[in-house]
């Protein structure tokens, strides 16, 4: 484990990510859906849904 002078603060990191995404999505409301659509396309074989499988 590497020791540094700076301590890692996960809460601060998550807050900064949340704030950045909030600002991005406030400026472009369709950006969230675009990103989610890209993630769905990338992981479509791995994402499980509760939808019934058609025979």
Secondary structure by P-SEA (a helix, b strand, c coil): cccccbbbbaaaaaaaaaaaaaaaaaaccaaaaaaaaaaaaaccccccccccccc
